[in-house]
Amino acid sequence: MKDFSYITNSHPSYIENLYSEFVKNPNSVDVELKKFFEGFDFAVTNGSAAMSGTVAGSSSVDADWMKEIRVYRLILGYRNKGHLLAKTNPIRERKDRGANLDLPFFGLSDADLNTVFQAGNILGLGATTLSNILAHLQKVYATHVGVEFKYISDQKKIDWLTTEMEKNFIQPISLPKKKRILEKLNQGVMFEKFLHTKYIGQKRFSLEGGETTIAALDEIITEAANHDVEEVVIGMAHRGRLNILANIMGKTYEQIFSEFEGTAVMDQTMGSGDVKYHMGYGSEVTTADNKSIHLKLMPNPSHLEAVDPVVVGFARAKADVLYKSDFDKILPILIHGDASVAGQGIVYEVLQMCRLKGYYTGGTIHYVINNQIGFTTDFEDARSADYCTSIASMVQAPVLHVNGDDAEAVVRCASIAARYRQEFNSDIFLDMVCYRKHGHNEGDDPKYTQPQLYALIDKHANPREQYVQYLLQNGEADAQELAKEMEKKFWADLQERLDEVKQHPLPYKYQQPELAWLEMKKAAQADFESSPFTAISEETAKLLFDGLMTWPADFKPLKKVEKLIQDKIKLLETEQKVDWATGELMAYGSLLLEGNIVRMSGQDVKRGTFSHRHAVIRDEDTNEEYNRLNHFTKTQAECRIYNSLLSEYGVLGFEYGYALANPNALVIWEAQFGDFCNGAQTMIDQFITAGEQKWQRQNGLVMLLPHGYEGQGPEHSSARLERFLQMCAELNIVITNVTTAANLFHALRRQLAWNFRKPLINFSPKANLRSPGTYSHISEFSNGGFKEVIDDIFVTNAAEVKKVLFCTGKLYFELADRQQKENITDVALVRLEQLYPLPYEQLGVLYKKYSKAVWFWVQEEPLNMGAATFLQMNLKSINFGVISRHASAATATGYAKVHAQEQKEIIDTAFSI
């Protein structure tokens, strides 16, 4: 939407020339100017333009031109900035944000109000007076809805939205729709009232003041189902969650009330669960238009907006698995708070994903319950932007700002949002401005910090009462009786459901991925001491290796890449060995051959941060990509691998959500350096390590975290092994630090071979990716499974061993190098490939084997980091000392010489002590 002030200030002849160009070729002028000319009934006589329908007594044609364009600019002004005037706040006057939409700003005055202007054609009014044009603009753009879309560049979207607002929005709502709105308002208001009466002082994070949300979500889901959506995935925080569970999701009151009464039977096998307003839920409901639709409400922590990437990742997985990537079939809805949508950076990360190939979901509806306050913080202190939704402009997502007290306006906006998403598969925001009746929770007194605001709220009628009054004033004479009848019935229903529990759970038909989840076992029933058989046949191994090393005849890889691949072929031919990268890719390929999904994302994962993977290679001349994993057979599954945006928090959350949707998918996120995973600490703490205990949701996500001390400084050395180990309990995750290509192969295949799912955090090598010590004999891929512990392969007589150095990861190779160079035969090196769950029995066997030896745990991390403390606390069956760097605040030194000296001291100490 452009500002044509330059035309207003131009000579009429210039405008006539533009019009002449338009007559010759309508597409030669700007799109908005083209619409301007098309909107008028021009007659061209003797080379000069004259307006039809101009007012008698006009001084000249030039003046008519100018006035028409000024009215046109007025129309553009309201389309662009009418939202700044709209009465969207139900409680207090809006701030003056300088809309500049008064008549004098456009060179017009009250004297022009009765003048007929052709510009009315643009609004579908025909030639009409300025008074009518202005009244129409104010009704459309400056009453209870303010639409913000001037930053959109797609003309089709602009035209669609203007048509919706200027023509469709003002059409009357049918009586059945009015009854449905009143019914949902009744449900929302009375549910809160009942809880407030029955459970005084208990936290419920009520929706009071924003109950119109129930009617809005009902409309979105109804409209979505009418436009081919089969599943809706919702993410939200605590505010209003119980109300939505009851009145949108169809969760029975028995379930909700039993949680309040403390009589709910929780599954305690994996821990203590979570509070009632964090739990997830799934249902299958029938809409107002009699369509069946699946609803999912994702479990979430108190970390606001953290659930956002999980929702979109879950939706993407469902689209890929169930709907053949038809994104019209599944709709993500994110319900935000105004303070959190403005204040939490994860919102920005998720929005940046919305058009990216690897993270696209066909558009998300963002519904903001804007109660104008965050805990006790007024919006004046919560953001610098005009709106909490100002971030929407970044991805050209329109925003519908609407007064939460105007239920019909909110429902209309909800309908627009659902249809816009389906029409354009793009994000859209609905910002419902309302208020919060109580404090942050029901035991909190908001008047401590907002006495004036809450003096207004105390006197303010709730949305249901507002709507009843509206219906009475707009010809619905029986509205009040209808409302009273519905209130009485609903109250009775609530009491009956609490006292006699007569509501029955909704019938539910499990979807295919959910059936696969039902087949999963509890990990507590599993044997973690020995891994399952994950080998493949020799024929399959050959098929995979050969497939990885070939490409189409007309494809020309980079010479450097071609040499790398030739070296891999030579390695197999001469030594029968497979390097790290090939072992990793063979694991993925083997799972694809078995029909499983393999999805991987992260920064630079196609080639790998350290240029080792080269899963996708490029043509030297055309830059075309070739995915080496997608061409083994014609019937294999497709490998999905994406270089991610520069995000840890958002992307890791997305992949967690993807893995949550389908147990038969190997989902991998690789950090550029493992050190950077702390940018996603919220996802790790709240979802990955605790999700099963809190919400009984298993997840098989794999995190590959490059880790190892190589003199690259404190930000490129440590993936913080100690933090993950500290979070280990109740078999919640698996932590490995693998040293061979074959063991990595088996670790990755084990993720889907298990009859349960656990997140796997693997501390990956960097420099050692190309170390010959990590190469594995080809026979290791067609035998056995993952090795939790690897004994010293060079020890010939255990009785001679006086000292055992056990360690994990890359340090092993430095210890082994010293051992071999100096032919040290009385020291055994034991590799702990899996740190959690600890392989107690296997370590116990080795402890007996080397019964005459003293044991030392050797690590390159400082004493207060790494695995030392974890092992001292958990490995009581072995008496061992610790060799490490001194305790340190930073993970590593930034000086290469200091690093080398420290590393040498560790090796020297290990063999001399």
N, C-alpha and C positions, 0 to 999 in steps of 0.2 A: 504494500500500500504506500503510494508515494505522495509527496507534498508538491503540488504544482503551483506554488507561489510565484515561480518564475514566469508562468503564463499570465497570471493576474497583472503582473507588472510590465508585460510586454505590449507592444503596439498592436492594435487590432489587425493590421495587415499581416503580422507575423502569424497570428492565429488563423487567419484566412488561408495563408500558405500551407499551414499544417493540415487544415481541413481539405485543401485541394489535393495534397499528397494522400490523405486518407481516402478520398473519392477514387483516386487512381489505383491505389493499392492499400486496402485496409490494414494489411500486416506491416506496412512500412512505418507505422507510428507505434509509440509505446502502448503496451496492452491496456493500461488504465486510461490513456488518452483515447484509444480506440473505443473503449466502452463509453467514454464521455460523448464522443461524436455519434456513436450508434444510438445513444439515448435521446437524441434530439430529432425533431422533424425539420431538417434544414431544407431551404429552397435556395438554389444558386441562380442568381439573376445578374447578368452583365458583369460577371467576375466578382461580385460582392455577396456576402452571406447575409441573409435576412431570416429572422426567427419567425416561425409561425406561432401564433398565440401570444405574441408580446403585448404588453399592456398599452392601451391607447394613451397617448400623451408622452411616450418615452421620447427623450431628447434626441436619440440617434441610435442607429444600428450598433455603433461602437459601444455605447453604454449598455445595450442589451447583451452584447457579447460578454462584457466585463461582469455584469450581474449574474449571468448564467454560470459563468466559471466560478464566481465567488460562492454561489449556492452549491455548485459541485464540490468545491473545496470544503464547504460546511459538512456535506455528506461524508466526504473522506475523513474529515476531522472526527466526526462521531464514530465512524467505523474504527478509526485508529485509537482514539483516546476517550471514547464514551465511557469506558470502564472506570476511568478516574472520577467520573461523576456519579456512577451507579450507586444506588442506596443498598449496598450489599451487607452493611453492618446492622444487625437487628438490635443492638444494645446502645451504641453511642454514635455520635456524628463522625463521619470519616474525615481524615486529614485532607486539607486542601493541597493537592499535588500539582497545581498549575495546569489544569486541562486546557485552558484558553479556548473554550468552545462557545463563548458569548458572541452575539451577532457582530458587534463592532470589530472583533478580531479578524473577521472575514470581510470587512468593508461593507457590512450590511447594518440595517437599523430597524427599529419597530415600524418605520414608515414603509418598509418593504414587505411587511407581513401579509398584506392583502394582494400583493402582486403575484400573478400567475407565472410560474417558471416551468420550462420544459424539463429541467433537471429532475422533476418528480418521476419521469419515466424510468430513471435508473432504479428507483425504489419500487417500481411497479405500481405507482400511484397515478400515472399519467400526468399530463400538464395540470398543475394544481398550485395553490397559493403557498407562499413560504411558511405561513402559519401551519398549514397541514403537514408540510414537509418536516418542519421542526417538531411538531407534536409526534409524528411517526418516529423520528429519530430518537427522541427522548423515551418513547414507549419501548422501542426495540433495544436501545443501547444504554439507557441511563435510568432504568427503574430498578428492579431487583436482580438484574443480571448484567454483568459487565464482561464482554468477550474480548479477549486479548489475542490478536493474531496478526498484527501488522508486520511482524518479522518473518512471516512465512513467504517463501519465494515461489512455491508451487501454485500457479494460478488456478488449477482445478480445485485445490483445497480451499483457496480463498473464495472462489465462486460458490462452492458447496456450503461453506460456513455462512456467507452472506445470505444465501437463499434460505438457509435454516432459520437465521435470526430475523430476517426482514419479511419473510413470507410464512414459513411453517410454524415458527415459534408462537405467533399470536393467534393461531387457530384454536377454537374452543376445545376443551377436554371433555370427553364423553362422560356420562353419568356413571357407567361401570368403572371407569378409570378413577373417578372421584371417590367412589366407594372403596376401591382397592387402596387408594392413598390413605383414606381415613382408617381403614382396617389396619394397615401397617403402622400408622402413627399410634393407634390405640395399643397395638401389641408392644411397640417400643416404649411408650410412656408408662403403660400399666405394669410392664415387666420390672422396670426400674422402681416404680412406686411400691410394688409388692416386696422386692428385695430390701428396699430401704426401710420398710415397716417391719419385716420379719427378721432381718439380720442386721440390726442396728450396730453400727460401729465396725462391721467387718469390711475389709477392703474388697471392692468390686470394680473400681475404676469405671464409674457409671457413665452412661451416654447422655445423661440428663442435660438438656440444652441443645443436644445434637441428634435427637431421636429421628429427625427427618432422614438420617443416614439409612434407616431401615427401609423406608419407602424408596429411597434412591437405589440402594443395592438390589432391591426386589425388581425395580424397573430395568436396571442394567442387565441382570440375569435373564429376565423375561425377553428383553429386546435381543440380547445376544443369542438366545436359543432360537428366536425367530429368524436369525441370520446365520444359521448353520453351526453355531458353537455347540459342541457336545460336552465340553468340560471347562470349568472355571477354577482357577487356582488363586487363592487369596492369601495375601500376607498382610499382617497388621500387628500393632502393638497391643497393649492391654486395654486402652480406653474403648469401652463399648463392646469388648470381645464377647462377654457372656450374653449380651443382648443379641449379637449377631449369631452366635451359636444357637440360640433358642429360636429366633424369629426369621433367620435366613437359612441356616444350615439344617434346622429341624432336629437339633439335639434335644432329647427328651428332658422335661423338667425334672423327672426323677434323677437323671444323671447329674444335672446341674445342682439341684437341691441337696442331693446326697453328698456332693462335694462340700457344700456349705455346712451340712450337718456333721461332716467328718465321718460318714458311714460308708463312703465309697470304697469298693474293694479294688485296691491298686495292685498291679503286678510288681512285686518287690524283688523279683529274682535278679534284676540288674540294678537295684538301688532304690532310692527313695522317691523317685518321680519328681514332679515339679508342681508349682502352685497352679490353681485352677484356671487362672487367666493367661497361662502360657501354653497350655496343651493344644495339640492339633486335633483335627476332626475331619472325617469324610462322610459324605452322604450323597444320595441320589434323590432329587426333588422334582416335583411337577410344577411348572410355572403357571402363572395366571392364564396363559394361553394354551395350557394343557400340553406342554412340551416337557419331555424328560431330559434332565441335565445332571451331570456329575459335578459335585462341589467338593473342593479340598481347601481346608484352612490349615496352613502350615504351622507347626509348632515354632515358638520363638522365645528368645530370652528377653530380659529387660533392656538389653542394649538396643536402643531405638534404631530402626531402619536396617539392622543387621540381617533381618530376614529377607530383605529385598532381593539380593542376588540369588538366594536360595530358591525363591519363588520362580524367578525367570529361568534359572537353570533347570528346575524341575519341569517347568512348562516346555522348555526346549526338548528335554529328554522324552517327555510324553508325546510331543509332536513327532519326533524321529521314530519312536517305537510303535505308537498306536495309529498315528494319523498320516504316515508316509510324508512327513514334513509339510502337511497342509496346515498352515498356521491359523487358518480361519476356523479350525475345529477346536482350538483351545485358547482360552483367554486368561492372561494374568491380570489380576487386580491388586494394586498396592494401596493400602489405606494408610495415609500418613497423618501425623500431627503437624500443625503449622510450625511449631518450634523445631521439631526434628527434621522436617524436610528442608528447612532453611539452614540448620546448624550442622547436620551430619554429612561428612564428605562422601560417605558411601553412596549417597543419592546421586552425586555427580558421576561417580564411577559407573553406576548401573545405567544412568542415562547415556553415557558415552558408548555403552555396549549396544544400544538399541538398533543401530543400523549395521553393525559389524557382522560379517558372514558367520563367524563362529559362535555368535551370541544372539543372533536375531530370533525374535519370538513372534513376529507379526504385530508388534505394538502392545503396549501396556496401558491400561486405564489407571491413572493415578487419582485417587479420591482423598482429598485433604479434609479431615475434620478440623476445621480452623476455629478453635475455641479461644483464640487470641491471647493465649497464655501458656507458658511452659513451666510447669511446677508452680513457681511463684513469680516468674519473670514475665513482665509485660512485653508485648511485641516491639515496643520502642527500644528495648535493650536486647532484643533477640536477633535482629538482622539489620543490615544496612540497605538492603534492597527495598523497593516499594512494596513488593509482595513476597510472601514466603515461597511462592511458586515462580519467582523470577528466573530461576535456573532453567525453566522449561524452554525459554527462548533459545537456549544453546542448541537444542535439537529441533527447533522450529515446531515445538508441540504447542497447539493452542491451549488457552486456559479459559475456562468458564467460571468466573467468580459469581457466586450466587448467595443470596440471603437465605440462611437456613430456616427462617420463620415462614418463608413462602414455599410451602410444600409442593405446589404445582410447578413453580419455577424450577425447583430442585429436580423434580421428576422429569421435567422436559429436558433439562441439561443432561440428566442421566441417560435419557434416550438418545440425545445427540452424541454423547460420548461413545455409547455402544455402537451406534451406526457409523460414526466416523472411523472408529477403529477397524470395523469390518470393511468399510469402503476403501480405506487407504493403508491398512495394516501399519499404522503409525501410532505413536504415543499421544495421549491427550490427558489433560489435567482438569479435574473438577474441584474447585476450591470453594467448599461450602462454609461460609462464615457464620459461626454460631457462638455459643458461650458454654462455659462449664458451670453447672449449677452449684457444685460443691468444691471443696479443695482438691488437691491432686489426688487424694483418696478421701474416703468418706469420714475419716477421723481427723482430717486436717482442716483448720479454720482459715479460709482464704482472706478473711477481712484483716488479718495481720498486715498484709502487704498491699491489698487492693480494696480499701474500705469504700471508696466512691463507686468503683465498678460493681462491687457486690451489693451495694445499696440499690443500684439499678436492677441487677439480676434478681434480687429478692422480690421485686415488684412485677417482674416480667412473666407474662403467661407462657406456658410451655407450647411447643409447636403444634400439639394436637388442639389445644384451646384456640390457638391462633387460626388454625384451619377451620374449626367449627364456626368461628366468628366470620371468617371470610365467606364460607358457604352461605351463612345466613344473610350476609350483606349482598350476595350475588345471586339471589333468586332461589337458593336451595332451602325452602321453608321447612322441610322435614329433617334437615341436617342435624339439629341439636338433639331431637328425639332419637335419631339413628345413632348418634354418638353416645348418648346416655345408655341406650340399649346395648350397644357393643361394649361399653365400659363395664356395665353390670355383668354381662355374660363372660367377658374375659376375666374379670376378677374372680367370678365363681369358678371358672375353669382352672385358674391358677391354684385356688384353694383346694379344689378337688384333686388336682394333680399332686399337690403336696401331701394331702391327707390320705388319699386313696391310691395314688399313683396309677391313674387310668390311661395315661398316654402310652402308646406303643411305639417302639422304635420304628423308624422308616425302613421299609425293605431295601436291601442293598445288594447289587450284583457286582461281584469283584471283576475288575479289569485284568487283562492278561498279566501285566507286570506285578499286580497285587497278588495274583495267584502264585506267581514265582516267589514272592516274598513269604507267603504263607508256608511254603515248603522249607524255608530256612529254619535251622535249629538254633537253640540258645548256645552260645559259645561255652557256657559253663559245662555243657555236656560233652565238650570236645576234648580230645587228647592233644595238647599243645606240645608234648614232648617229642613227638615224631610227626613230620609233615606227610601229607598224602602223596601218592604216586603222581608225578606230573610230567613224566617223560613222554616223548613222542617217538614214533617209529623212525628207523633209519631212513626209510623212503620219504617220510614227511620232512625230516631234517634236510635231506638233499633237495627236495622240492622247494623248501623255503630258502635255502642258501642260494640255489641257482636263480630263483626268482628275484632275489634281492640284488643279484649281481648283473642283471641284464636290463635292457631298455629297448624301446622301439628302434628300428633301423634308421628312421629319419630323425631321431633325436640325437642332439650333439651336446653332451654334458661338458662342463668346464674341464679343461685339461687336468687341473689339480684334483678335481673330484674323480675323474676317470682313473688317475694314477692311484688314488686312495683305494678305489674299488679293486683295481688290478692287484694291489698289494694284499688285499684281503683274500683274493682268489689264490694268490701264490702261497700265502700263509697256510691255507687249507691243504693245498697240493703238496707242500714240502714238509709240513709239520703236523698235518691233520688237526690244526687248531683254529679256533674261532675267537675273534677279538671281542671286546666289550660291546661296542656299538652293534655289531652283527648279532651277538647273543640277545641283546635287548630287542632288536627288530624281529628276530625269529620268535621271541615270546609273543609279540603282538600278532605276527603273522599266523602262528599256530592257533591262537584264539579266534582270529578271523575265519580260518578254515573250519572251525567248529561252529561257526554261525553266531559268535558273540560280537557285541559292539565293542570297539576300541576307540576311545576318544581321548585326545591329549591336547592340552593347551598350556600356554605360558609364554614368556618372552623369548622369542627366537627358537622355539622348540623344533621347528622343521629341520633346521640344520644342527641345533644344539648350541648353547652358549659357547661351548669350547670346540665348536666345529667338528664334533665327533659323530653325530647321529646321521645326518644327511638322509632323513626319512623322505624328504622331498628334495629333488634336485631340479636345476633349471637348465634350459637349453641356452647354450652360449650365444647363439645368434638371435633367437626369437624371444628369449626370456620366459618361454612357456614352462609350466611346472610339470613334473612327473613324480607321482607318489609311488615310491618303490613298494609300498605295502598293499596296493590295490590290484595287483596283476598276477597273483599266484594261480587262481582258477576263476572260471566264469561264475561259479556259484558261491564264492566266498562272500562274507560280509564286508562292508566298506569301512576302511579306517578313516576316522575323522580327526584331523590334526590341524591345529590353528595357532599361528603366532598371535599372541594376545596383545591387547592394549597394555600400556605400562601401568599395571595395577596388580596389587597382591590381594588386598581385602576383597574387592569386588569379584575378581576372577576366581579366587579360591572358593568364595561363597557360591558362585555360579556352578562350579564343578561339583561341589558338595551336593547342591540341589539336583544336579544331573544324575549323580550316583544314587541319590535317595529315591529316584523314580524307578530304577530298574536294577535288580540284582545281577542280571546277566550282561552287564556292561563293565569293562575295565576302564575306569575313568582316572586319568593321570594329570596332575598339575606339577609342573617342574618350575622351581624358582630359578631365576637367573643366577643368583648365588643363594645358598641356603640362608645366609645371614639376613636376607631381605624378607624372610617369611614372617618376621615379627611385625611387618606392616599389616599382616592379616591376623594378628594375635587374637582379636575378638572372635574370628571364625574358629580358630583352633581351640580356644578356651571354652566357648559356649556351644559349639556344634560338634566339632570333630572328636574331641576327647570326652565329651559329656552327653552327647545327643541320645545315646542308647539308654543311659541311666535315667535321664530326665524324661524322655518321651517314648522309650521303647522302640526307637527307630534305628535299625542297623544300617550301616553304610560301608561300602568297600572302597572308598576313595584312596588313591595312591598319591602320596606327596614325595617327589624326588627333590632332595635338598643337597646340592653340592656343598661338600664339607671337607676340610682338611687344611692343615697349616703348611703354607708354601711361601711365606714371606710376603704375602700380598696385603698385609695390614689388617686392622681390626674390623673392617667391613667386608672382607673377602676371605675369612678363615673359618668361622664357626656358625653352624646352623642352630646352635644352642641346644645341643643334645641333652644337657642337664634339665632344661625346661620341660622337654617332652617326657623325660624319665620321671620327673617330679609329678607329672600328671597321670602316670600309669597306676591303675588300680582296677580291680574287678574285671580283668581281661578286656579293657576298653579299647586298646589300640595295639598294633604290632610295630615294634621298632627294630629296624635292621641296619647294619652297616656292612654291606656285602663287598667281597674282595675279588670275586671271580665272575666271568661272563656267564658261566653255566649256572652258578648259584643265583644270579640276578634273573636269569631265564626262569628258573624254578620258582623264585619268590613271586614273580609277576603272575605266572600261571597258577600258583597256589591260591591267589586271591579269588579266582572263580572255581577252583577245584574244591575248596572248603564248602561244607553245607551250611555255612553261616557267613556273615560278612563283617569284616573289621577294617577300619582305616589302617593303611600301611604307610609308615613314615620311614623312608629309606635315605640314609645319609650317603650320598653319592660321591664318587671320586671326581677329581678335576684333572690334575696332571696325570694321574694314574689311569686315565681312560685309555691311554696308548701304551701303558706299561706291559711288557711281555708277561709279567707275573700275573696279570689279570686274565690272560688268554686261557681258554679251556679246550680240552680235547673234544673232538666232535662226538665221541662216544658218550660223554657226560650228559648230552642232551637227550639221549635215548635210553637212559638208565636212571632209576631212582627218583629222588625229589630234592627239595630244599635241605641244605645242611645247616642246622642251627649252630653247630660248633665244628671247626676243622682242626684236627690234631696236626702236630708237626709231621710233615711228610718226609723230613730228612732224618728223623730219629730212628736208629736201628736197634738200639738196646735201651729200653726204658730204665733199666736198673742203674745205668750210668748217669742218668739225668739228676743233677744236683739242684737245678733251679728251673722253674717254669715261669716264663713271661707270658701272661695272657693279656690280650689287647683286642682292639677292634679297628677295622678300617685300614686306611692308608698307611698308618704307622707300622703295620706288620711288615710291609715291604722294606722299610728302612732297617728294621730289626733283622729281617732275614738276610738283607744284603751284608750286614756286619757279620752275622752268623756264618754265612757261606765264605766270605772273603777270608775270615780268620779261622775257618774250619773248627768252629766251636761245637763240640759234640756233647758237652754236659749241660747244655741249656736247651730246653724245649720251648718252642713258640706255639701257643694255642690261640686260634682266632675265634673270637666270640662274634659270630655273624648275626645273631639275633639277641638283642639285649632285653627285649620284653615281648612276650612272656619269657622269663629266664628259663633256659633249659637245665634245670637243676640235676636231673638224672644223668644227662650226658656229661655235665661238668663233674658230677660225683664219680662217674666211671673213670674219668681222666685223673681225678684227685687220687684215686686208689692206684691207678696205673703208675703215676709218678709219686708214690708214697714217701720216697726218700728225699724229695725235693722241697725247697722253700718256694713259695708262690709270691709273685708280685704282679699287681695290676699296673700296666704301663699305658699312659695316655699323653698325648701332646698338648691337650688343653690344660689351662691352669688348674690348681688343686680344687678351687671352688666351682669349677665347671666340669664339663665332660661327665663320665659315668662313675667317677670315683665314689662320690657320696651315695649314689643310688646303690652301688654294689656293697658298700660297707653296711648299709642299712638292710639289704635284702639277702645277701649271699653269706649267711651265717655258717653254712656247712663247710666253708673253706677258710682257712686262716691265711690271710695274705696281707702284704704291704702295698703301698702306693708309690709310684714314681711318676712325677708330672712336673710341669712348670709351677713356679710359685703362685700362690693365690694372687689374683689380679682384678682390677676394676674393669679394664677393657679386655676384650677377648684375646688380643694379640698385639705385638709390636708392629709399628709401621716401618721399621728399619730392617732391610734385608740382612745386613751383617749381624744385627742383634738376634734376629730370628735364627739364622744359621748357627750361631753360638749356642742359643738355648736348645735347639734341636740336637746338636752334638752332645750337649750335656745330658740330655735325657737318654740317648743311646749309650753313652759312656757309662752312665750310672747304672743302667739296666744290666750291663754285662760285667760291671766291676764290683757291684755291691755284694 
